């Protein structure tokens, strides 16, 4: 049985007729950039995520860069973030000229250690930029309290968490900005790149709309600031708009499959002598499992074994950002963030997407259990010498 990490073709065929019709209507209209289709999607996504405004841009990376710039963060500033994430998070901070200041992660949720943030705040700190990793929100209430106490901006990289909630509160509620990616493999994916910034601040929304369109305001040739060319095009907007009503159901399926994995693997993990760890969903969170990520002390061998049995997997992420060549100028060294370093050697993401079948979940779990039996000896017990 072959099990893929994602099946974008199957998802397309589920929606083929309406997607093809919507794309054809855009082509026939001749309006490919901006317009009512993009505006309609922006409002629908904002409403879904608990924000007043949605500002569509060309990618999730641009969403981060523009959000930082809209709040005046730049050269000489510091932004507190996580070293265990996709590179775009730190890249955006560096691109606006600020310094990424890393705080290690929680070993169970893989999100930033919120209780360690205040020790890293300096007079240069202007913002906190955590990541809702794998689809589980970081601690919003605690982050909001810290940001308010120290007069900092709270910008959340929510590229992996659209549809998640915490105590029933959606991702963009109560923060200065939350950013989304619509990369095709995301829970809500376009047919190419795309992103969005969510905010409830009217002034910030106006600045963001200006920034994405070359810094114009009121007239396309009137430049009030140095901007970017970063627009979400109308074809991607209609693709996303047709998918959005299905997102909650897709997320529910991801949650169902994650719980099914847990049902199969909990006993295996308990008997693994500490070699296998399953994802932890905290009680306050509705995790939408953009990734179902386990940890294994023999991760590389497990990945090879799964591949031999036609089961796809991926490592998100194989090296923390503070050890990447691009970020060596900031002076971080091996050992600075031990949890991130340890986790990067053990994490492995298993197939989890709405197009999976329960039989495929069973098949993956069965092979992890088999690997555990052949690769990890059971703990031995010695008779007492007393």
KENU-77636 format. One record per residue (C-alpha): residue number from 0; z, x, y; residue in three letters. Coordinates in steps of 0.25 Angstrom, whole numbers, plus 5000, padded with zeros to 4 digits. Example, Ala and Ser with C-alpha at 12.3 -4.5 7.8 and 13.67 -1.06 7.14 Angstrom:
SITE num    w    u    v residu
SITE   0 5031 5049 4982    Ala
SITE   1 5029 5055 4996    Ser
END
This chain:
SITE num    w    u    v residu
SITE   0 5000 5000 5000    Unk
SITE   1 4996 5006 5013    Unk
SITE   2 5005 5003 5025    Unk
SITE   3 5001 5007 5039    Unk
SITE   4 5010 5010 5051    Unk
SITE   5 5002 4999 5059    Unk
SITE   6 4991 4990 5057    Unk
SITE   7 4984 4987 5070    Unk
SITE   8 4971 4982 5063    Unk
SITE   9 4979 4971 5056    Unk
SITE  10 4986 4967 5069    Unk
SITE  11 4972 4966 5076    Unk
SITE  12 4966 4957 5065    Unk
SITE  13 4978 4948 5066    Unk
SITE  14 4974 4945 5081    Unk
SITE  15 4959 4949 5080    Unk
SITE  16 4953 4936 5085    Unk
SITE  17 4962 4934 5098    Unk
SITE  18 4962 4949 5101    Unk
SITE  19 4947 4950 5100    Unk
SITE  20 4945 4938 5109    Unk
SITE  21 4955 4943 5119    Unk
SITE  22 4948 4957 5120    Unk
SITE  23 4935 4950 5121    Unk
SITE  24 4940 4941 5133    Unk
SITE  25 4944 4954 5140    Unk
SITE  26 4931 4961 5138    Unk
SITE  27 4923 4948 5143    Unk
SITE  28 4932 4947 5155    Unk
SITE  29 4929 4961 5159    Unk
SITE  30 4943 4963 5164    Unk
SITE  31 4949 4975 5156    Unk
SITE  32 4959 4981 5165    Unk
SITE  33 4971 4972 5170    Unk
SITE  34 4969 4958 5173    Unk
SITE  35 4976 4945 5168    Unk
SITE  36 4976 4949 5154    Unk
SITE  37 4984 4961 5156    Unk
SITE  38 4993 4954 5166    Unk
SITE  39 4996 4943 5156    Unk
SITE  40 5000 4953 5145    Unk
SITE  41 5009 4960 5155    Unk
SITE  42 5017 4948 5158    Unk
SITE  43 5017 4944 5143    Unk
SITE  44 5023 4957 5139    Unk
SITE  45 5033 4958 5150    Unk
SITE  46 5038 4944 5147    Unk
SITE  47 5039 4948 5132    Unk
SITE  48 5047 4961 5135    Unk
SITE  49 5056 4955 5146    Unk
SITE  50 5050 4961 5159    Unk
SITE  51 5044 4955 5171    Unk
SITE  52 5032 4964 5172    Unk
SITE  53 5022 4970 5162    Unk
SITE  54 5013 4981 5167    Unk
SITE  55 5002 4985 5157    Unk
SITE  56 4998 4999 5157    Unk
SITE  57 4989 5008 5148    Unk
SITE  58 4999 5013 5139    Unk
SITE  59 5014 5014 5135    Unk
SITE  60 5014 5028 5141    Unk
SITE  61 5009 5023 5154    Unk
SITE  62 5019 5012 5154    Unk
SITE  63 5030 5023 5153    Unk
SITE  64 5024 5032 5164    Unk
SITE  65 5021 5020 5174    Unk
SITE  66 5035 5014 5172    Unk
SITE  67 5042 5028 5175    Unk
SITE  68 5033 5030 5187    Unk
SITE  69 5035 5016 5192    Unk
SITE  70 5050 5019 5193    Unk
SITE  71 5047 5032 5201    Unk
SITE  72 5051 5041 5190    Unk
SITE  73 5044 5055 5191    Unk
SITE  74 5046 5069 5193    Unk
SITE  75 5060 5075 5193    Unk
SITE  76 5065 5062 5186    Unk
SITE  77 5072 5061 5172    Unk
SITE  78 5070 5050 5162    Unk
SITE  79 5079 5048 5151    Unk
SITE  80 5071 5045 5138    Unk
SITE  81 5071 5047 5123    Unk
SITE  82 5065 5059 5116    Unk
SITE  83 5062 5051 5103    Unk
SITE  84 5050 5042 5107    Unk
SITE  85 5035 5042 5109    Unk
SITE  86 5030 5053 5119    Unk
SITE  87 5026 5043 5129    Unk
SITE  88 5040 5041 5134    Unk
SITE  89 5043 5055 5138    Unk
SITE  90 5028 5057 5142    Unk
SITE  91 5029 5046 5153    Unk
SITE  92 5042 5052 5158    Unk
SITE  93 5035 5066 5159    Unk
SITE  94 5023 5060 5165    Unk
SITE  95 5030 5054 5177    Unk
SITE  96 5036 5068 5179    Unk
SITE  97 5050 5065 5174    Unk
SITE  98 5058 5072 5164    Unk
SITE  99 5062 5065 5151    Unk
SITE 100 5076 5066 5148    Unk
SITE 101 5079 5063 5133    Unk
SITE 102 5091 5056 5127    Unk
SITE 103 5092 5056 5111    Unk
SITE 104 5090 5044 5103    Unk
SITE 105 5099 5035 5094    Unk
SITE 106 5097 5039 5080    Unk
SITE 107 5097 5024 5075    Unk
SITE 108 5088 5017 5085    Unk
SITE 109 5080 5030 5090    Unk
SITE 110 5081 5025 5105    Unk
SITE 111 5088 5033 5116    Unk
SITE 112 5103 5035 5115    Unk
SITE 113 5106 5027 5127    Unk
SITE 114 5121 5031 5127    Unk
SITE 115 5116 5046 5130    Unk
SITE 116 5107 5043 5141    Unk
SITE 117 5117 5044 5153    Unk
SITE 118 5120 5058 5149    Unk
SITE 119 5106 5062 5153    Unk
SITE 120 5105 5055 5166    Unk
SITE 121 5103 5064 5178    Unk
SITE 122 5100 5062 5193    Unk
SITE 123 5086 5064 5189    Unk
SITE 124 5086 5052 5179    Unk
SITE 125 5077 5041 5183    Unk
SITE 126 5075 5032 5171    Unk
SITE 127 5078 5030 5156    Unk
SITE 128 5066 5028 5147    Unk
SITE 129 5070 5025 5133    Unk
SITE 130 5061 5020 5122    Unk
SITE 131 5063 5008 5113    Unk
SITE 132 5059 5016 5101    Unk
SITE 133 5053 5010 5088    Unk
SITE 134 5055 4996 5094    Unk
SITE 135 5070 4995 5097    Unk
SITE 136 5075 4994 5111    Unk
SITE 137 5084 5005 5116    Unk
SITE 138 5097 5000 5122    Unk
SITE 139 5093 4992 5134    Unk
SITE 140 5107 4988 5139    Unk
SITE 141 5112 5002 5139    Unk
SITE 142 5100 5008 5145    Unk
SITE 143 5100 4998 5157    Unk
SITE 144 5114 5001 5160    Unk
SITE 145 5112 5016 5160    Unk
SITE 146 5099 5014 5169    Unk
SITE 147 5107 5005 5179    Unk
SITE 148 5119 5014 5179    Unk
SITE 149 5110 5026 5183    Unk
SITE 150 5100 5019 5191    Unk
SITE 151 5089 5023 5181    Unk
SITE 152 5076 5016 5177    Unk
SITE 153 5075 5011 5163    Unk
SITE 154 5061 5011 5157    Unk
SITE 155 5060 5008 5142    Unk
SITE 156 5049 5013 5133    Unk
SITE 157 5047 5000 5125    Unk
SITE 158 5033 5004 5119    Unk
SITE 159 5039 5001 5105    Unk
SITE 160 5048 4989 5108    Unk
SITE 161 5040 4978 5114    Unk
SITE 162 5046 4965 5108    Unk
SITE 163 5060 4972 5106    Unk
SITE 164 5073 4967 5112    Unk
SITE 165 5087 4970 5113    Unk
SITE 166 5098 4959 5113    Unk
SITE 167 5086 4950 5115    Unk
SITE 168 5081 4957 5128    Unk
SITE 169 5067 4963 5128    Unk
SITE 170 5062 4977 5131    Unk
SITE 171 5059 4976 5146    Unk
SITE 172 5071 4967 5150    Unk
SITE 173 5080 4975 5160    Unk
SITE 174 5073 4988 5161    Unk
SITE 175 5065 4994 5172    Unk
SITE 176 5053 4995 5163    Unk
SITE 177 5049 4995 5148    Unk
SITE 178 5036 5001 5144    Unk
SITE 179 5027 4996 5132    Unk
SITE 180 5016 5002 5124    Unk
SITE 181 5004 4994 5118    Unk
SITE 182 4999 5005 5109    Unk
SITE 183 4992 4998 5097    Unk
SITE 184 5003 5001 5087    Unk
SITE 185 5014 4995 5096    Unk
SITE 186 5020 4982 5092    Unk
SITE 187 5012 4976 5103    Unk
SITE 188 4999 4985 5103    Unk
SITE 189 4986 4985 5111    Unk
SITE 190 4973 4990 5106    Unk
SITE 191 4975 5003 5114    Unk
SITE 192 4985 5008 5123    Unk
SITE 193 4993 5000 5133    Unk
SITE 194 5007 4998 5139    Unk
SITE 195 5015 4990 5148    Unk
SITE 196 5027 4992 5157    Unk
SITE 197 5037 4981 5158    Unk
SITE 198 5046 4979 5170    Unk
SITE 199 5053 4968 5178    Unk
SITE 200 5053 4976 5191    Unk
SITE 201 5043 4970 5200    Unk
SITE 202 5041 4982 5209    Unk
SITE 203 5040 4991 5196    Unk
SITE 204 5029 4982 5190    Unk
SITE 205 5021 4983 5203    Unk
SITE 206 5022 4998 5203    Unk
SITE 207 5018 4999 5188    Unk
SITE 208 5006 4990 5191    Unk
SITE 209 5002 4999 5202    Unk
SITE 210 5004 5012 5194    Unk
SITE 211 4996 5007 5182    Unk
SITE 212 4984 5004 5191    Unk
SITE 213 4982 5018 5199    Unk
SITE 214 4994 5015 5209    Unk
SITE 215 4986 5003 5216    Unk
SITE 216 4993 4992 5223    Unk
SITE 217 4986 4979 5228    Unk
SITE 218 4972 4985 5227    Unk
SITE 219 4966 4994 5217    Unk
SITE 220 4963 5005 5227    Unk
SITE 221 4976 5005 5234    Unk
SITE 222 4985 5015 5228    Unk
SITE 223 5000 5015 5231    Unk
SITE 224 5004 5025 5220    Unk
SITE 225 4998 5035 5210    Unk
SITE 226 4996 5027 5198    Unk
SITE 227 4989 5026 5184    Unk
SITE 228 4978 5020 5177    Unk
SITE 229 4986 5013 5167    Unk
SITE 230 4982 4998 5164    Unk
SITE 231 4983 4990 5152    Unk
SITE 232 4969 4984 5149    Unk
SITE 233 4966 4970 5147    Unk
SITE 234 4961 4972 5132    Unk
SITE 235 4974 4978 5128    Unk
SITE 236 4981 4967 5136    Unk
SITE 237 4974 4955 5128    Unk
SITE 238 4977 4963 5115    Unk
SITE 239 4992 4964 5118    Unk
SITE 240 4992 4949 5123    Unk
SITE 241 4987 4944 5110    Unk
SITE 242 4997 4952 5102    Unk
SITE 243 5009 4949 5111    Unk
SITE 244 5012 4935 5105    Unk
SITE 245 5013 4942 5092    Unk
SITE 246 5022 4953 5095    Unk
SITE 247 5035 4946 5092    Unk
SITE 248 5030 4942 5079    Unk
SITE 249 5025 4956 5076    Unk
SITE 250 5039 4962 5080    Unk
SITE 251 5046 4952 5071    Unk
SITE 252 5037 4957 5060    Unk
SITE 253 5041 4972 5063    Unk
SITE 254 5056 4968 5063    Unk
SITE 255 5054 4961 5050    Unk
SITE 256 5047 4973 5043    Unk
SITE 257 5058 4982 5049    Unk
SITE 258 5069 4974 5043    Unk
SITE 259 5061 4974 5030    Unk
SITE 260 5060 4989 5030    Unk
SITE 261 5075 4989 5032    Unk
SITE 262 5078 4980 5021    Unk
SITE 263 5070 4989 5011    Unk
SITE 264 5075 5002 5016    Unk
SITE 265 5090 5000 5020    Unk
SITE 266 5095 5003 5006    Unk
SITE 267 5086 5015 5005    Unk
SITE 268 5091 5020 5019    Unk
SITE 269 5105 5018 5015    Unk
SITE 270 5103 5026 5002    Unk
SITE 271 5095 5037 5009    Unk
SITE 272 5106 5046 5011    Unk
SITE 273 5103 5046 5026    Unk
SITE 274 5088 5050 5024    Unk
SITE 275 5082 5036 5029    Unk
SITE 276 5086 5028 5041    Unk
SITE 277 5080 5015 5045    Unk
SITE 278 5078 5009 5059    Unk
SITE 279 5090 5003 5066    Unk
SITE 280 5088 4991 5074    Unk
SITE 281 5101 4989 5083    Unk
SITE 282 5107 4975 5083    Unk
SITE 283 5103 4973 5098    Unk
SITE 284 5088 4976 5096    Unk
SITE 285 5076 4968 5091    Unk
SITE 286 5068 4980 5086    Unk
SITE 287 5053 4978 5085    Unk
SITE 288 5050 4989 5076    Unk
SITE 289 5038 4996 5083    Unk
SITE 290 5042 5006 5072    Unk
SITE 291 5051 5005 5060    Unk
SITE 292 5056 5019 5060    Unk
SITE 293 5065 5025 5049    Unk
SITE 294 5071 5039 5048    Unk
SITE 295 5070 5048 5036    Unk
SITE 296 5075 5062 5034    Unk
SITE 297 5062 5065 5026    Unk
SITE 298 5053 5058 5035    Unk
SITE 299 5041 5066 5034    Unk
SITE 300 5042 5066 5018    Unk
SITE 301 5043 5050 5019    Unk
SITE 302 5031 5049 5028    Unk
SITE 303 5023 5057 5019    Unk
SITE 304 5028 5048 5007    Unk
SITE 305 5024 5036 5015    Unk
SITE 306 5011 5041 5018    Unk
SITE 307 5008 5044 5004    Unk
SITE 308 5011 5029 5001    Unk
SITE 309 5002 5024 5012    Unk
SITE 310 5013 5021 5021    Unk
SITE 311 5011 5025 5036    Unk
SITE 312 5022 5030 5044    Unk
SITE 313 5024 5037 5057    Unk
SITE 314 5034 5046 5064    Unk
SITE 315 5039 5041 5078    Unk
SITE 316 5042 5051 5083    Unk
SITE 317 5041 5065 5076    Unk
SITE 318 5047 5073 5087    Unk
SITE 319 5056 5069 5099    Unk
SITE 320 5050 5071 5113    Unk
SITE 321 5059 5082 5118    Unk
SITE 322 5054 5091 5107    Unk
SITE 323 5039 5088 5110    Unk
SITE 324 5031 5099 5117    Unk
SITE 325 5028 5090 5129    Unk
SITE 326 5043 5089 5133    Unk
SITE 327 5048 5103 5131    Unk
SITE 328 5047 5106 5146    Unk
SITE 329 5059 5097 5147    Unk
SITE 330 5068 5107 5139    Unk
SITE 331 5072 5099 5127    Unk
SITE 332 5075 5106 5114    Unk
SITE 333 5076 5103 5100    Unk
SITE 334 5090 5097 5097    Unk
SITE 335 5092 5090 5111    Unk
SITE 336 5090 5076 5104    Unk
SITE 337 5094 5078 5090    Unk
SITE 338 5092 5063 5086    Unk
SITE 339 5078 5062 5091    Unk
SITE 340 5075 5075 5084    Unk
SITE 341 5081 5070 5071    Unk
SITE 342 5075 5057 5071    Unk
SITE 343 5061 5062 5074    Unk
SITE 344 5061 5069 5061    Unk
SITE 345 5065 5057 5053    Unk
SITE 346 5058 5044 5059    Unk
SITE 347 5047 5037 5052    Unk
SITE 348 5041 5024 5056    Unk
SITE 349 5036 5015 5045    Unk
SITE 350 5025 5004 5046    Unk
SITE 351 5030 4992 5053    Unk
SITE 352 5020 4983 5060    Unk
SITE 353 5017 4968 5059    Unk
SITE 354 5006 4969 5050    Unk
SITE 355 5014 4975 5039    Unk
SITE 356 5018 4967 5026    Unk
SITE 357 5031 4966 5019    Unk
SITE 358 5025 4973 5007    Unk
SITE 359 5021 4985 5015    Unk
SITE 360 5035 4986 5021    Unk
SITE 361 5040 4985 5007    Unk
SITE 362 5031 4996 5003    Unk
SITE 363 5035 5006 5014    Unk
SITE 364 5050 5003 5011    Unk
SITE 365 5048 5005 4996    Unk
SITE 366 5041 5019 4998    Unk
SITE 367 5052 5023 5008    Unk
SITE 368 5062 5020 4997    Unk
SITE 369 5054 5027 4987    Unk
SITE 370 5053 5040 4996    Unk
SITE 371 5068 5039 4998    Unk
SITE 372 5071 5039 4983    Unk
SITE 373 5061 5051 4980    Unk
SITE 374 5065 5060 4992    Unk
SITE 375 5079 5058 4995    Unk
SITE 376 5090 5060 4984    Unk
SITE 377 5101 5050 4983    Unk
SITE 378 5114 5056 4988    Unk
SITE 379 5122 5062 4977    Unk
SITE 380 5137 5059 4974    Unk
SITE 381 5146 5070 4968    Unk
SITE 382 5158 5067 4960    Unk
SITE 383 5171 5070 4967    Unk
SITE 384 5178 5083 4962    Unk
SITE 385 5192 5077 4965    Unk
END
